[in-house]
């Protein structure tokens, strides 16, 4: 039984050792839903979703950009002109910059209960 526990721990260690983050990559100005994904390059450890809202007359224009980010600070900034704002949302798990309110956890997070089951049975 101990060999099985050690094997499971080593399996998780090796599966996550070469892990590369995947993020959605698109802008809301492109046609269709945001289905394009990219594997982030070395040094890019966050997924970013940035929404810029600008008031033009009586209407609002909104552009959302999703991509891998080297650094990302979740915040909302007011634009100096036109009363608009820029909102940054940051996360660090695979495809976490999907639609607002949707969170997809990493492989390790999803299978950690199984790991604990074998380790502490």
N, C-alpha and C positions, 0 to 999 in steps of 0.2 A: 504494500500500500504506500509506503514511503517513496518507492521508486516512481510511482504514478504521480505523486505530488511534486516531486523534483522535476519530472518530465513536463508537467503542465507549466510550472514556473519558467523553465527554460524555453518552452515553446512561446510563451508570451514575451519573454525577454528578446528572443530572436525575431519574432514577428514585428515588434515595435522598434527594433534597433535601427532599421533602415527606413524609417517612416518619413514620408514626404507629404506635406500638407496639400490638400486639394481645395480650391475655391472656385466659385462661379466667377465668370469674367464676361461682362457685357455692359451696355449702357441702355437706358430706357428709350433712347432715340432709335436704337436698332429695331428691326421688325421682329415680331414674334416674342415668345417668352424667353426668359434667360435660362437656356439649357447648356450653354457652352461652359466647360470646366477647364481649368488649367492646373498643372502640378507646379507648385511654387518652387522657385529657384532657391539655392542655398542662401540663407540670410533673411529670407522672407518668411516670417513665422506667424503672420496674422492674415486673416481674411477681412476685407474692408467693404462696407457698403456705405457709400456717400450719396446723400440726397441734397441737391441744391434747389431751393424754392425761391423764385423771384416774382414779385408782383409787377405786372405790366398793365397799367391802367386799372381796369376793374377785374382783370383775370389774373390767375396765378399760373406760373409755368414751373414744372417740376422735372428735374433730370436726375436719375439715379444711376450711379456707376458702381460696379462690383468688380473686385480684383484682389490679387495677392498684395500684401503690403509689408514693407520692411519694418516700419513702425506705425502704430495706429493708436491714437488717443480718442476714446469715445467722448464726444462732446457735441454741443450745438453752438455755432457761432452766428452772430448777426452780421449780415453784410452791411457795409457802410452806406451803400446807396440803394435806394429802391425798396427798403424795408424787407428784404429777403433774409433767408437764413441758410446755413449749411449744417447738416447733421451727419456726424460720423458714427457708425456702429462697427465695433471691432469684435472679433472672436478668433478662436484658435483651434477649432476642430474641423474635420473634413466637411466641406460643403455647408458650413454653418451660416454663410452669408446669403442664404436662400431668401424666400419671401419673408416679410416681417412677421415675427412671432413664431417662425418655424425653427426648430433646433434639432440638428441631427448629431448625435454623439459619436465619439470615436469608437473604433473597434474594441479597444481595451476597456472602455467604459461599459460597453454593452455586454461584454463577457466577463467582467469582474465578479459578478455574483457566482458564476460557475467556478471561477478560480477559488473563491473563498469557500465554496461548498467542498471542493476537494481538499483544500488545505486544513480546514477546521471541522471535518466530519467526525 
